[in-house]
Amino acid sequence: MKLRFIENGNLSGWVCTVLIAVGMVMFYVALEYVSNSFGSLFLLLLGFALMAIAGTCSRAGLLGIRPFDNEYKKAKKTYDTQREEH
C-alpha cells in the first residue's frame, strides 16, 4: 500500500482531515493552555493556516479544481504563442 499525499492534483481526503484536526488542536491549545505570548500567537496562526489550507483543498476537490498542478505552465505557453502571432 502506497500513501499518496496528492491525488489528481489535489490533497487526498485523509490529508485534509489530518490537517484540519491538527489545526483545531493547535488552535485550542493556543487558546487554553499557552500563556499570552509570542508562542501562543504562533500556534494560533499556524493552526488557522493549516485549517484554511485543508478547507481550501477540500473545496477545490469538490469543484474539480487542481490547486497543486502545473496547468499554469500550459496556459502561459498559450499566451506566448498568441503574442507572437500579433
N, CA, C and O atoms as a Maestro MAE file, in Angstrom:
{
 s_m_m2io_version
 :::
 2.0.0
}

f_m_ct {
 s_m_title
 :::
 protein
 m_atom[344] {
  # First column is atom index #
  i_m_mmod_type
  r_m_x_coord
  r_m_y_coord
  r_m_z_coord
  i_m_residue_number
  s_m_chain_name
  s_m_pdb_residue_name
  s_m_pdb_atom_name
  i_m_atomic_number
  :::
  1 25 0.844 -1.180 0.000 1 A "MET " " N  " 7
  2 3 0.000 0.000 0.000 1 A "MET " " CA " 6
  3 2 0.887 1.239 0.000 1 A "MET " " C  " 6
  4 15 1.805 1.357 0.811 1 A "MET " " O  " 8
  5 25 0.610 2.139 -0.895 2 A "LYS " " N  " 7
  6 3 1.407 3.344 -1.030 2 A "LYS " " CA " 6
  7 2 0.580 4.546 -0.582 2 A "LYS " " C  " 6
  8 15 -0.524 4.773 -1.078 2 A "LYS " " O  " 8
  9 25 1.125 5.311 0.361 3 A "LEU " " N  " 7
  10 3 0.430 6.516 0.815 3 A "LEU " " CA " 6
  11 2 0.612 7.616 -0.215 3 A "LEU " " C  " 6
  12 15 1.727 7.897 -0.655 3 A "LEU " " O  " 8
  13 25 -0.479 8.223 -0.585 4 A "ARG " " N  " 7
  14 3 -0.420 9.325 -1.539 4 A "ARG " " CA " 6
  15 2 -0.939 10.580 -0.868 4 A "ARG " " C  " 6
  16 15 -2.078 10.628 -0.403 4 A "ARG " " O  " 8
  17 25 -0.098 11.586 -0.825 5 A "PHE " " N  " 7
  18 3 -0.495 12.853 -0.234 5 A "PHE " " CA " 6
  19 2 -1.267 13.706 -1.231 5 A "PHE " " C  " 6
  20 15 -2.206 14.413 -0.866 5 A "PHE " " O  " 8
  21 25 -0.857 13.630 -2.495 6 A "ILE " " N  " 7
  22 3 -1.524 14.401 -3.547 6 A "ILE " " CA " 6
  23 2 -2.073 13.421 -4.570 6 A "ILE " " C  " 6
  24 15 -1.336 12.605 -5.123 6 A "ILE " " O  " 8
  25 25 -3.367 13.508 -4.813 7 A "GLU " " N  " 7
  26 3 -4.025 12.667 -5.803 7 A "GLU " " CA " 6
  27 2 -4.743 13.559 -6.801 7 A "GLU " " C  " 6
  28 15 -5.566 14.394 -6.425 7 A "GLU " " O  " 8
  29 25 -4.428 13.377 -8.061 8 A "ASN " " N  " 7
  30 3 -5.096 14.109 -9.131 8 A "ASN " " CA " 6
  31 2 -4.960 15.621 -8.957 8 A "ASN " " C  " 6
  32 15 -5.906 16.366 -9.212 8 A "ASN " " O  " 8
  33 25 -3.784 16.070 -8.524 9 A "GLY " " N  " 7
  34 3 -3.532 17.494 -8.391 9 A "GLY " " CA " 6
  35 2 -4.137 18.143 -7.168 9 A "GLY " " C  " 6
  36 15 -4.169 19.370 -7.084 9 A "GLY " " O  " 8
  37 25 -4.622 17.359 -6.214 10 A "ASN " " N  " 7
  38 3 -5.245 17.905 -5.007 10 A "ASN " " CA " 6
  39 2 -4.814 17.052 -3.822 10 A "ASN " " C  " 6
  40 15 -4.444 15.891 -3.993 10 A "ASN " " O  " 8
  41 25 -4.860 17.621 -2.623 11 A "LEU " " N  " 7
  42 3 -4.546 16.836 -1.434 11 A "LEU " " CA " 6
  43 2 -5.590 15.746 -1.262 11 A "LEU " " C  " 6
  44 15 -6.778 15.976 -1.487 11 A "LEU " " O  " 8
  45 25 -5.149 14.563 -0.865 12 A "SER " " N  " 7
  46 3 -6.102 13.473 -0.665 12 A "SER " " CA " 6
  47 2 -6.966 13.752 0.559 12 A "SER " " C  " 6
  48 15 -6.636 14.592 1.396 12 A "SER " " O  " 8
  49 25 -8.071 13.036 0.643 13 A "GLY " " N  " 7
  50 3 -9.055 13.289 1.688 13 A "GLY " " CA " 6
  51 2 -8.520 13.108 3.092 13 A "GLY " " C  " 6
  52 15 -8.846 13.889 3.986 13 A "GLY " " O  " 8
  53 25 -7.699 12.082 3.299 14 A "TRP " " N  " 7
  54 3 -7.188 11.847 4.643 14 A "TRP " " CA " 6
  55 2 -6.205 12.931 5.052 14 A "TRP " " C  " 6
  56 15 -6.110 13.255 6.235 14 A "TRP " " O  " 8
  57 25 -5.464 13.506 4.093 15 A "VAL " " N  " 7
  58 3 -4.534 14.590 4.418 15 A "VAL " " CA " 6
  59 2 -5.313 15.830 4.848 15 A "VAL " " C  " 6
  60 15 -4.928 16.500 5.807 15 A "VAL " " O  " 8
  61 25 -6.400 16.141 4.152 16 A "CYS " " N  " 7
  62 3 -7.240 17.281 4.547 16 A "CYS " " CA " 6
  63 2 -7.809 17.080 5.945 16 A "CYS " " C  " 6
  64 15 -7.837 18.013 6.748 16 A "CYS " " O  " 8
  65 25 -8.260 15.870 6.236 17 A "THR " " N  " 7
  66 3 -8.814 15.577 7.559 17 A "THR " " CA " 6
  67 2 -7.757 15.731 8.644 17 A "THR " " C  " 6
  68 15 -8.026 16.303 9.700 17 A "THR " " O  " 8
  69 25 -6.562 15.223 8.388 18 A "VAL " " N  " 7
  70 3 -5.479 15.335 9.370 18 A "VAL " " CA " 6
  71 2 -5.086 16.794 9.574 18 A "VAL " " C  " 6
  72 15 -4.872 17.220 10.708 18 A "VAL " " O  " 8
  73 25 -4.989 17.559 8.499 19 A "LEU " " N  " 7
  74 3 -4.626 18.973 8.630 19 A "LEU " " CA " 6
  75 2 -5.669 19.755 9.421 19 A "LEU " " C  " 6
  76 15 -5.317 20.600 10.244 19 A "LEU " " O  " 8
  77 25 -6.936 19.481 9.181 20 A "ILE " " N  " 7
  78 3 -7.989 20.166 9.933 20 A "ILE " " CA " 6
  79 2 -7.925 19.777 11.404 20 A "ILE " " C  " 6
  80 15 -8.051 20.638 12.275 20 A "ILE " " O  " 8
  81 25 -7.732 18.493 11.693 21 A "ALA " " N  " 7
  82 3 -7.668 18.043 13.088 21 A "ALA " " CA " 6
  83 2 -6.461 18.639 13.809 21 A "ALA " " C  " 6
  84 15 -6.585 19.109 14.940 21 A "ALA " " O  " 8
  85 25 -5.305 18.622 13.168 22 A "VAL " " N  " 7
  86 3 -4.103 19.186 13.787 22 A "VAL " " CA " 6
  87 2 -4.261 20.691 13.980 22 A "VAL " " C  " 6
  88 15 -3.860 21.231 15.011 22 A "VAL " " O  " 8
  89 25 -4.839 21.361 13.002 23 A "GLY " " N  " 7
  90 3 -5.071 22.798 13.129 23 A "GLY " " CA " 6
  91 2 -6.015 23.133 14.265 23 A "GLY " " C  " 6
  92 15 -5.798 24.103 14.991 23 A "GLY " " O  " 8
  93 25 -7.068 22.332 14.426 24 A "MET " " N  " 7
  94 3 -8.007 22.572 15.521 24 A "MET " " CA " 6
  95 2 -7.352 22.343 16.879 24 A "MET " " C  " 6
  96 15 -7.591 23.100 17.820 24 A "MET " " O  " 8
  97 25 -6.532 21.309 16.985 25 A "VAL " " N  " 7
  98 3 -5.830 21.045 18.246 25 A "VAL " " CA " 6
  99 2 -4.866 22.181 18.567 25 A "VAL " " C  " 6
  100 15 -4.800 22.634 19.710 25 A "VAL " " O  " 8
  101 25 -4.122 22.643 17.571 26 A "MET " " N  " 7
  102 3 -3.189 23.756 17.795 26 A "MET " " CA " 6
  103 2 -3.939 25.021 18.207 26 A "MET " " C  " 6
  104 15 -3.500 25.739 19.105 26 A "MET " " O  " 8
  105 25 -5.043 25.287 17.567 27 A "PHE " " N  " 7
  106 3 -5.867 26.451 17.880 27 A "PHE " " CA " 6
  107 2 -6.362 26.369 19.321 27 A "PHE " " C  " 6
  108 15 -6.290 27.350 20.061 27 A "PHE " " O  " 8
  109 25 -6.864 25.197 19.720 28 A "TYR " " N  " 7
  110 3 -7.392 25.001 21.070 28 A "TYR " " CA " 6
  111 2 -6.291 25.121 22.121 28 A "TYR " " C  " 6
  112 15 -6.478 25.766 23.153 28 A "TYR " " O  " 8
  113 25 -5.145 24.499 21.856 29 A "VAL " " N  " 7
  114 3 -4.029 24.564 22.808 29 A "VAL " " CA " 6
  115 2 -3.552 25.998 22.965 29 A "VAL " " C  " 6
  116 15 -3.234 26.430 24.073 29 A "VAL " " O  " 8
  117 25 -3.501 26.735 21.871 30 A "ALA " " N  " 7
  118 3 -3.057 28.129 21.946 30 A "ALA " " CA " 6
  119 2 -4.008 28.968 22.782 30 A "ALA " " C  " 6
  120 15 -3.568 29.867 23.500 30 A "ALA " " O  " 8
  121 25 -5.290 28.694 22.702 31 A "LEU " " N  " 7
  122 3 -6.259 29.493 23.454 31 A "LEU " " CA " 6
  123 2 -6.360 29.080 24.916 31 A "LEU " " C  " 6
  124 15 -6.572 29.928 25.782 31 A "LEU " " O  " 8
  125 25 -6.213 27.792 25.203 32 A "GLU " " N  " 7
  126 3 -6.470 27.298 26.562 32 A "GLU " " CA " 6
  127 2 -5.226 27.163 27.429 32 A "GLU " " C  " 6
  128 15 -5.263 27.510 28.610 32 A "GLU " " O  " 8
  129 25 -4.133 26.668 26.874 33 A "TYR " " N  " 7
  130 3 -3.021 26.256 27.717 33 A "TYR " " CA " 6
  131 2 -1.774 27.126 27.620 33 A "TYR " " C  " 6
  132 15 -1.007 27.191 28.581 33 A "TYR " " O  " 8
  133 25 -1.549 27.783 26.520 34 A "VAL " " N  " 7
  134 3 -0.341 28.591 26.363 34 A "VAL " " CA " 6
  135 2 -0.641 29.997 26.853 34 A "VAL " " C  " 6
  136 15 -1.668 30.585 26.515 34 A "VAL " " O  " 8
  137 25 0.273 30.523 27.656 35 A "SER " " N  " 7
  138 3 0.057 31.871 28.185 35 A "SER " " CA " 6
  139 2 0.149 32.894 27.057 35 A "SER " " C  " 6
  140 15 0.639 32.594 25.968 35 A "SER " " O  " 8
  141 25 -0.314 34.064 27.325 36 A "ASN " " N  " 7
  142 3 -0.304 35.119 26.311 36 A "ASN " " CA " 6
  143 2 1.134 35.503 25.988 36 A "ASN " " C  " 6
  144 15 1.782 36.233 26.739 36 A "ASN " " O  " 8
  145 25 1.607 35.013 24.888 37 A "SER " " N  " 7
  146 3 2.982 35.270 24.479 37 A "SER " " CA " 6
  147 2 3.087 35.100 22.969 37 A "SER " " C  " 6
  148 15 2.097 34.883 22.270 37 A "SER " " O  " 8
  149 25 4.310 35.206 22.501 38 A "PHE " " N  " 7
  150 3 4.561 35.016 21.075 38 A "PHE " " CA " 6
  151 2 4.256 33.577 20.653 38 A "PHE " " C  " 6
  152 15 3.768 33.347 19.547 38 A "PHE " " O  " 8
  153 25 4.539 32.617 21.521 39 A "GLY " " N  " 7
  154 3 4.266 31.211 21.218 39 A "GLY " " CA " 6
  155 2 2.790 30.946 21.022 39 A "GLY " " C  " 6
  156 15 2.394 30.174 20.149 39 A "GLY " " O  " 8
  157 25 1.978 31.594 21.845 40 A "SER " " N  " 7
  158 3 0.528 31.446 21.715 40 A "SER " " CA " 6
  159 2 0.045 31.992 20.379 40 A "SER " " C  " 6
  160 15 -0.766 31.364 19.699 40 A "SER " " O  " 8
  161 25 0.543 33.154 20.011 41 A "LEU " " N  " 7
  162 3 0.162 33.758 18.733 41 A "LEU " " CA " 6
  163 2 0.623 32.896 17.564 41 A "LEU " " C  " 6
  164 15 -0.103 32.725 16.584 41 A "LEU " " O  " 8
  165 25 1.836 32.355 17.673 42 A "PHE " " N  " 7
  166 3 2.367 31.500 16.614 42 A "PHE " " CA " 6
  167 2 1.512 30.248 16.441 42 A "PHE " " C  " 6
  168 15 1.162 29.889 15.317 42 A "PHE " " O  " 8
  169 25 1.172 29.580 17.548 43 A "LEU " " N  " 7
  170 3 0.327 28.385 17.473 43 A "LEU " " CA " 6
  171 2 -1.046 28.706 16.908 43 A "LEU " " C  " 6
  172 15 -1.586 27.949 16.101 43 A "LEU " " O  " 8
  173 25 -1.602 29.813 17.326 44 A "LEU " " N  " 7
  174 3 -2.920 30.221 16.863 44 A "LEU " " CA " 6
  175 2 -2.923 30.443 15.351 44 A "LEU " " C  " 6
  176 15 -3.798 29.942 14.646 44 A "LEU " " O  " 8
  177 25 -1.946 31.191 14.863 45 A "LEU " " N  " 7
  178 3 -1.883 31.482 13.428 45 A "LEU " " CA " 6
  179 2 -1.538 30.246 12.601 45 A "LEU " " C  " 6
  180 15 -2.068 30.061 11.506 45 A "LEU " " O  " 8
  181 25 -0.654 29.404 13.121 46 A "LEU " " N  " 7
  182 3 -0.300 28.188 12.397 46 A "LEU " " CA " 6
  183 2 -1.484 27.227 12.318 46 A "LEU " " C  " 6
  184 15 -1.718 26.611 11.278 46 A "LEU " " O  " 8
  185 25 -2.223 27.101 13.405 47 A "GLY " " N  " 7
  186 3 -3.416 26.261 13.391 47 A "GLY " " CA " 6
  187 2 -4.461 26.779 12.425 47 A "GLY " " C  " 6
  188 15 -5.087 26.006 11.699 47 A "GLY " " O  " 8
  189 25 -4.649 28.095 12.419 48 A "PHE " " N  " 7
  190 3 -5.606 28.693 11.486 48 A "PHE " " CA " 6
  191 2 -5.163 28.483 10.043 48 A "PHE " " C  " 6
  192 15 -5.988 28.201 9.175 48 A "PHE " " O  " 8
  193 25 -3.859 28.621 9.781 49 A "ALA " " N  " 7
  194 3 -3.351 28.432 8.420 49 A "ALA " " CA " 6
  195 2 -3.544 26.990 7.952 49 A "ALA " " C  " 6
  196 15 -3.923 26.756 6.804 49 A "ALA " " O  " 8
  197 25 -3.287 26.030 8.831 50 A "LEU " " N  " 7
  198 3 -3.485 24.623 8.458 50 A "LEU " " CA " 6
  199 2 -4.946 24.335 8.140 50 A "LEU " " C  " 6
  200 15 -5.253 23.644 7.169 50 A "LEU " " O  " 8
  201 25 -5.844 24.868 8.960 51 A "MET " " N  " 7
  202 3 -7.270 24.656 8.700 51 A "MET " " CA " 6
  203 2 -7.698 25.337 7.404 51 A "MET " " C  " 6
  204 15 -8.525 24.799 6.668 51 A "MET " " O  " 8
  205 25 -7.142 26.516 7.117 52 A "ALA " " N  " 7
  206 3 -7.501 27.228 5.889 52 A "ALA " " CA " 6
  207 2 -7.012 26.477 4.652 52 A "ALA " " C  " 6
  208 15 -7.734 26.375 3.661 52 A "ALA " " O  " 8
  209 25 -5.799 25.957 4.708 53 A "ILE " " N  " 7
  210 3 -5.261 25.196 3.574 53 A "ILE " " CA " 6
  211 2 -6.089 23.943 3.325 53 A "ILE " " C  " 6
  212 15 -6.436 23.638 2.184 53 A "ILE " " O  " 8
  213 25 -6.403 23.225 4.385 54 A "ALA " " N  " 7
  214 3 -7.188 21.996 4.236 54 A "ALA " " CA " 6
  215 2 -8.597 22.296 3.743 54 A "ALA " " C  " 6
  216 15 -9.126 21.563 2.906 54 A "ALA " " O  " 8
  217 25 -9.204 23.348 4.242 55 A "GLY " " N  " 7
  218 3 -10.548 23.713 3.792 55 A "GLY " " CA " 6
  219 2 -10.571 24.121 2.336 55 A "GLY " " C  " 6
  220 15 -11.486 23.759 1.597 55 A "GLY " " O  " 8
  221 25 -9.565 24.876 1.922 56 A "THR " " N  " 7
  222 3 -9.483 25.299 0.526 56 A "THR " " CA " 6
  223 2 -9.267 24.100 -0.391 56 A "THR " " C  " 6
  224 15 -9.868 24.019 -1.462 56 A "THR " " O  " 8
  225 25 -8.421 23.180 0.020 57 A "CYS " " N  " 7
  226 3 -8.166 21.993 -0.803 57 A "CYS " " CA " 6
  227 2 -9.384 21.086 -0.888 57 A "CYS " " C  " 6
  228 15 -9.647 20.498 -1.937 57 A "CYS " " O  " 8
  229 25 -10.124 20.968 0.198 58 A "SER " " N  " 7
  230 3 -11.315 20.116 0.133 58 A "SER " " CA " 6
  231 2 -12.386 20.744 -0.749 58 A "SER " " C  " 6
  232 15 -13.088 20.033 -1.468 58 A "SER " " O  " 8
  233 25 -12.520 22.065 -0.702 59 A "ARG " " N  " 7
  234 3 -13.483 22.733 -1.590 59 A "ARG " " CA " 6
  235 2 -13.033 22.641 -3.040 59 A "ARG " " C  " 6
  236 15 -13.859 22.472 -3.937 59 A "ARG " " O  " 8
  237 25 -11.735 22.752 -3.274 60 A "ALA " " N  " 7
  238 3 -11.221 22.621 -4.638 60 A "ALA " " CA " 6
  239 2 -11.476 21.218 -5.170 60 A "ALA " " C  " 6
  240 15 -11.760 21.048 -6.356 60 A "ALA " " O  " 8
  241 25 -11.378 20.219 -4.313 61 A "GLY " " N  " 7
  242 3 -11.671 18.850 -4.728 61 A "GLY " " CA " 6
  243 2 -13.124 18.670 -5.107 61 A "GLY " " C  " 6
  244 15 -13.439 17.948 -6.053 61 A "GLY " " O  " 8
  245 25 -14.018 19.327 -4.369 62 A "LEU " " N  " 7
  246 3 -15.442 19.238 -4.702 62 A "LEU " " CA " 6
  247 2 -15.752 19.907 -6.034 62 A "LEU " " C  " 6
  248 15 -16.623 19.453 -6.777 62 A "LEU " " O  " 8
  249 25 -15.039 20.986 -6.333 63 A "LEU " " N  " 7
  250 3 -15.283 21.715 -7.577 63 A "LEU " " CA " 6
  251 2 -14.490 21.167 -8.760 63 A "LEU " " C  " 6
  252 15 -14.703 21.588 -9.897 63 A "LEU " " O  " 8
  253 25 -13.586 20.241 -8.503 64 A "GLY " " N  " 7
  254 3 -12.787 19.665 -9.574 64 A "GLY " " CA " 6
  255 2 -11.627 20.538 -9.997 64 A "GLY " " C  " 6
  256 15 -11.118 20.396 -11.109 64 A "GLY " " O  " 8
  257 25 -11.201 21.436 -9.132 65 A "ILE " " N  " 7
  258 3 -10.070 22.319 -9.415 65 A "ILE " " CA " 6
  259 2 -8.811 21.664 -8.867 65 A "ILE " " C  " 6
  260 15 -8.850 21.015 -7.822 65 A "ILE " " O  " 8
  261 25 -7.709 21.828 -9.561 66 A "ARG " " N  " 7
  262 3 -6.443 21.250 -9.120 66 A "ARG " " CA " 6
  263 2 -5.508 22.363 -8.645 66 A "ARG " " C  " 6
  264 15 -4.854 23.004 -9.468 66 A "ARG " " O  " 8
  265 25 -5.433 22.601 -7.338 67 A "PRO " " N  " 7
  266 3 -4.568 23.681 -6.866 67 A "PRO " " CA " 6
  267 2 -3.085 23.342 -6.928 67 A "PRO " " C  " 6
  268 15 -2.258 24.252 -6.990 67 A "PRO " " O  " 8
  269 25 -2.725 22.068 -6.914 68 A "PHE " " N  " 7
  270 3 -1.324 21.667 -6.956 68 A "PHE " " CA " 6
  271 2 -1.031 20.988 -8.280 68 A "PHE " " C  " 6
  272 15 -0.708 19.802 -8.328 68 A "PHE " " O  " 8
  273 25 -1.149 21.750 -9.349 69 A "ASP " " N  " 7
  274 3 -0.953 21.200 -10.679 69 A "ASP " " CA " 6
  275 2 -0.118 22.176 -11.491 69 A "ASP " " C  " 6
  276 15 0.112 23.306 -11.062 69 A "ASP " " O  " 8
  277 25 0.329 21.754 -12.641 70 A "ASN " " N  " 7
  278 3 1.164 22.586 -13.497 70 A "ASN " " CA " 6
  279 2 0.385 23.187 -14.659 70 A "ASN " " C  " 6
  280 15 0.975 23.499 -15.693 70 A "ASN " " O  " 8
  281 25 -0.902 23.354 -14.516 71 A "GLU " " N  " 7
  282 3 -1.721 23.888 -15.605 71 A "GLU " " CA " 6
  283 2 -1.336 25.326 -15.960 71 A "GLU " " C  " 6
  284 15 -1.500 25.747 -17.105 71 A "GLU " " O  " 8
  285 25 -0.830 26.072 -14.991 72 A "TYR " " N  " 7
  286 3 -0.470 27.455 -15.287 72 A "TYR " " CA " 6
  287 2 0.664 27.522 -16.306 72 A "TYR " " C  " 6
  288 15 0.752 28.485 -17.067 72 A "TYR " " O  " 8
  289 25 1.526 26.514 -16.329 73 A "LYS " " N  " 7
  290 3 2.609 26.500 -17.309 73 A "LYS " " CA " 6
  291 2 2.053 26.324 -18.720 73 A "LYS " " C  " 6
  292 15 2.525 26.959 -19.664 73 A "LYS " " O  " 8
  293 25 1.048 25.459 -18.857 74 A "LYS " " N  " 7
  294 3 0.426 25.264 -20.168 74 A "LYS " " CA " 6
  295 2 -0.290 26.528 -20.618 74 A "LYS " " C  " 6
  296 15 -0.214 26.902 -21.789 74 A "LYS " " O  " 8
  297 25 -0.982 27.184 -19.701 75 A "ALA " " N  " 7
  298 3 -1.682 28.419 -20.047 75 A "ALA " " CA " 6
  299 2 -0.690 29.507 -20.425 75 A "ALA " " C  " 6
  300 15 -0.944 30.280 -21.348 75 A "ALA " " O  " 8
  301 25 0.425 29.576 -19.732 76 A "LYS " " N  " 7
  302 3 1.437 30.582 -20.031 76 A "LYS " " CA " 6
  303 2 1.999 30.377 -21.436 76 A "LYS " " C  " 6
  304 15 2.264 31.349 -22.143 76 A "LYS " " O  " 8
  305 25 2.181 29.130 -21.842 77 A "LYS " " N  " 7
  306 3 2.683 28.845 -23.183 77 A "LYS " " CA " 6
  307 2 1.684 29.277 -24.249 77 A "LYS " " C  " 6
  308 15 2.092 29.748 -25.311 77 A "LYS " " O  " 8
  309 25 0.390 29.129 -23.995 78 A "THR " " N  " 7
  310 3 -0.601 29.548 -24.983 78 A "THR " " CA " 6
  311 2 -0.616 31.062 -25.128 78 A "THR " " C  " 6
  312 15 -0.841 31.575 -26.224 78 A "THR " " O  " 8
  313 25 -0.381 31.781 -24.040 79 A "TYR " " N  " 7
  314 3 -0.316 33.241 -24.140 79 A "TYR " " CA " 6
  315 2 0.893 33.678 -24.950 79 A "TYR " " C  " 6
  316 15 0.810 34.645 -25.707 79 A "TYR " " O  " 8
  317 25 2.014 32.982 -24.804 80 A "ASP " " N  " 7
  318 3 3.208 33.331 -25.564 80 A "ASP " " CA " 6
  319 2 2.990 33.128 -27.058 80 A "ASP " " C  " 6
  320 15 3.450 33.945 -27.856 80 A "ASP " " O  " 8
  321 25 2.305 32.068 -27.457 81 A "THR " " N  " 7
  322 3 2.066 31.841 -28.879 81 A "THR " " CA " 6
  323 2 1.090 32.868 -29.440 81 A "THR " " C  " 6
  324 15 1.205 33.254 -30.603 81 A "THR " " O  " 8
  325 25 0.137 33.314 -28.636 82 A "GLN " " N  " 7
  326 3 -0.801 34.337 -29.101 82 A "GLN " " CA " 6
  327 2 -0.091 35.670 -29.296 82 A "GLN " " C  " 6
  328 15 -0.423 36.403 -30.227 82 A "GLN " " O  " 8
  329 25 0.860 36.001 -28.457 83 A "ARG " " N  " 7
  330 3 1.602 37.260 -28.590 83 A "ARG " " CA " 6
  331 2 2.488 37.250 -29.831 83 A "ARG " " C  " 6
  332 15 2.643 38.276 -30.494 83 A "ARG " " O  " 8
  333 25 3.068 36.098 -30.145 84 A "GLU " " N  " 7
  334 3 3.936 36.001 -31.311 84 A "GLU " " CA " 6
  335 2 3.153 36.169 -32.606 84 A "GLU " " C  " 6
  336 15 3.699 36.660 -33.594 84 A "GLU " " O  " 8
  337 25 1.889 35.772 -32.620 85 A "GLU " " N  " 7
  338 3 1.077 35.869 -33.826 85 A "GLU " " CA " 6
  339 2 0.701 37.310 -34.143 85 A "GLU " " C  " 6
  340 15 0.501 37.650 -35.309 85 A "GLU " " O  " 8
  341 25 0.603 38.162 -33.126 86 A "HIS " " N  " 7
  342 3 0.176 39.554 -33.358 86 A "HIS " " CA " 6
  343 2 1.292 40.406 -33.796 86 A "HIS " " C  " 6
  344 15 1.101 41.599 -34.033 86 A "HIS " " O  " 8
  :::
 }
 m_bond[343] {
  # First column is bond index #
  i_m_from
  i_m_to
  i_m_order
  :::
  1 1 2 1
  2 2 3 1
  3 3 4 2
  4 3 5 1
  5 5 6 1
  6 6 7 1
  7 7 8 2
  8 7 9 1
  9 9 10 1
  10 10 11 1
  11 11 12 2
  12 11 13 1
  13 13 14 1
  14 14 15 1
  15 15 16 2
  16 15 17 1
  17 17 18 1
  18 18 19 1
  19 19 20 2
  20 19 21 1
  21 21 22 1
  22 22 23 1
  23 23 24 2
  24 23 25 1
  25 25 26 1
  26 26 27 1
  27 27 28 2
  28 27 29 1
  29 29 30 1
  30 30 31 1
  31 31 32 2
  32 31 33 1
  33 33 34 1
  34 34 35 1
  35 35 36 2
  36 35 37 1
  37 37 38 1
  38 38 39 1
  39 39 40 2
  40 39 41 1
  41 41 42 1
  42 42 43 1
  43 43 44 2
  44 43 45 1
  45 45 46 1
  46 46 47 1
  47 47 48 2
  48 47 49 1
  49 49 50 1
  50 50 51 1
  51 51 52 2
  52 51 53 1
  53 53 54 1
  54 54 55 1
  55 55 56 2
  56 55 57 1
  57 57 58 1
  58 58 59 1
  59 59 60 2
  60 59 61 1
  61 61 62 1
  62 62 63 1
  63 63 64 2
  64 63 65 1
  65 65 66 1
  66 66 67 1
  67 67 68 2
  68 67 69 1
  69 69 70 1
  70 70 71 1
  71 71 72 2
  72 71 73 1
  73 73 74 1
  74 74 75 1
  75 75 76 2
  76 75 77 1
  77 77 78 1
  78 78 79 1
  79 79 80 2
  80 79 81 1
  81 81 82 1
  82 82 83 1
  83 83 84 2
  84 83 85 1
  85 85 86 1
  86 86 87 1
  87 87 88 2
  88 87 89 1
  89 89 90 1
  90 90 91 1
  91 91 92 2
  92 91 93 1
  93 93 94 1
  94 94 95 1
  95 95 96 2
  96 95 97 1
  97 97 98 1
  98 98 99 1
  99 99 100 2
  100 99 101 1
  101 101 102 1
  102 102 103 1
  103 103 104 2
  104 103 105 1
  105 105 106 1
  106 106 107 1
  107 107 108 2
  108 107 109 1
  109 109 110 1
  110 110 111 1
  111 111 112 2
  112 111 113 1
  113 113 114 1
  114 114 115 1
  115 115 116 2
  116 115 117 1
  117 117 118 1
  118 118 119 1
  119 119 120 2
  120 119 121 1
  121 121 122 1
  122 122 123 1
  123 123 124 2
  124 123 125 1
  125 125 126 1
  126 126 127 1
  127 127 128 2
  128 127 129 1
  129 129 130 1
  130 130 131 1
  131 131 132 2
  132 131 133 1
  133 133 134 1
  134 134 135 1
  135 135 136 2
  136 135 137 1
  137 137 138 1
  138 138 139 1
  139 139 140 2
  140 139 141 1
  141 141 142 1
  142 142 143 1
  143 143 144 2
  144 143 145 1
  145 145 146 1
  146 146 147 1
  147 147 148 2
  148 147 149 1
  149 149 150 1
  150 150 151 1
  151 151 152 2
  152 151 153 1
  153 153 154 1
  154 154 155 1
  155 155 156 2
  156 155 157 1
  157 157 158 1
  158 158 159 1
  159 159 160 2
  160 159 161 1
  161 161 162 1
  162 162 163 1
  163 163 164 2
  164 163 165 1
  165 165 166 1
  166 166 167 1
  167 167 168 2
  168 167 169 1
  169 169 170 1
  170 170 171 1
  171 171 172 2
  172 171 173 1
  173 173 174 1
  174 174 175 1
  175 175 176 2
  176 175 177 1
  177 177 178 1
  178 178 179 1
  179 179 180 2
  180 179 181 1
  181 181 182 1
  182 182 183 1
  183 183 184 2
  184 183 185 1
  185 185 186 1
  186 186 187 1
  187 187 188 2
  188 187 189 1
  189 189 190 1
  190 190 191 1
  191 191 192 2
  192 191 193 1
  193 193 194 1
  194 194 195 1
  195 195 196 2
  196 195 197 1
  197 197 198 1
  198 198 199 1
  199 199 200 2
  200 199 201 1
  201 201 202 1
  202 202 203 1
  203 203 204 2
  204 203 205 1
  205 205 206 1
  206 206 207 1
  207 207 208 2
  208 207 209 1
  209 209 210 1
  210 210 211 1
  211 211 212 2
  212 211 213 1
  213 213 214 1
  214 214 215 1
  215 215 216 2
  216 215 217 1
  217 217 218 1
  218 218 219 1
  219 219 220 2
  220 219 221 1
  221 221 222 1
  222 222 223 1
  223 223 224 2
  224 223 225 1
  225 225 226 1
  226 226 227 1
  227 227 228 2
  228 227 229 1
  229 229 230 1
  230 230 231 1
  231 231 232 2
  232 231 233 1
  233 233 234 1
  234 234 235 1
  235 235 236 2
  236 235 237 1
  237 237 238 1
  238 238 239 1
  239 239 240 2
  240 239 241 1
  241 241 242 1
  242 242 243 1
  243 243 244 2
  244 243 245 1
  245 245 246 1
  246 246 247 1
  247 247 248 2
  248 247 249 1
  249 249 250 1
  250 250 251 1
  251 251 252 2
  252 251 253 1
  253 253 254 1
  254 254 255 1
  255 255 256 2
  256 255 257 1
  257 257 258 1
  258 258 259 1
  259 259 260 2
  260 259 261 1
  261 261 262 1
  262 262 263 1
  263 263 264 2
  264 263 265 1
  265 265 266 1
  266 266 267 1
  267 267 268 2
  268 267 269 1
  269 269 270 1
  270 270 271 1
  271 271 272 2
  272 271 273 1
  273 273 274 1
  274 274 275 1
  275 275 276 2
  276 275 277 1
  277 277 278 1
  278 278 279 1
  279 279 280 2
  280 279 281 1
  281 281 282 1
  282 282 283 1
  283 283 284 2
  284 283 285 1
  285 285 286 1
  286 286 287 1
  287 287 288 2
  288 287 289 1
  289 289 290 1
  290 290 291 1
  291 291 292 2
  292 291 293 1
  293 293 294 1
  294 294 295 1
  295 295 296 2
  296 295 297 1
  297 297 298 1
  298 298 299 1
  299 299 300 2
  300 299 301 1
  301 301 302 1
  302 302 303 1
  303 303 304 2
  304 303 305 1
  305 305 306 1
  306 306 307 1
  307 307 308 2
  308 307 309 1
  309 309 310 1
  310 310 311 1
  311 311 312 2
  312 311 313 1
  313 313 314 1
  314 314 315 1
  315 315 316 2
  316 315 317 1
  317 317 318 1
  318 318 319 1
  319 319 320 2
  320 319 321 1
  321 321 322 1
  322 322 323 1
  323 323 324 2
  324 323 325 1
  325 325 326 1
  326 326 327 1
  327 327 328 2
  328 327 329 1
  329 329 330 1
  330 330 331 1
  331 331 332 2
  332 331 333 1
  333 333 334 1
  334 334 335 1
  335 335 336 2
  336 335 337 1
  337 337 338 1
  338 338 339 1
  339 339 340 2
  340 339 341 1
  341 341 342 1
  342 342 343 1
  343 343 344 2
  :::
 }
}
